[in-house]
């Protein structure tokens, strides 16, 4: 009976020690993203989903911050059927590339509470209205970037080819 007591105490202590060893996530402070999928729901809405990792967890706009620029961007690219390459679409031909059609979104604050701020997860951009497709563009893509509150831009990822149906 005495041995059973020591075995029970050993099991409990081992469990406590092992459960207290939380492995800390170790990611760089610049966000890193990966494209997961783009799903269009007829011509009225779509979802664009990415996964992300960020070492200091400063993803998303703070509730009191109304002046920060949008931090999740989708850049419209269309397939040039003459050479098969994807090109940015300028709303007004002949203007500088900075006029390229870009959809921007604000991500809510995702910073975790507690000592460890590193985080990873998924962000789903719900495009409530379908993106405006130029009538002659039958195949498009989006380039996606994410910016943290420190101003670091993630890597750029590209969606799969999206066939536009009229």
Secondary structure, DSSP 8 states (H G I E B T S, - for coil): -HHHHHHHHHHHHHHHHHHT--------SS-EEEEEEEEEETTTEEEEEEEEEESS---SB-TT--SS---EEEEEEEE-TTT--EEE-BSSTTS-GGGB-EEEE--B----SSS---EEEEEEEEESS-----TT--EEEEEEEEB-TT--B---EE---EE---
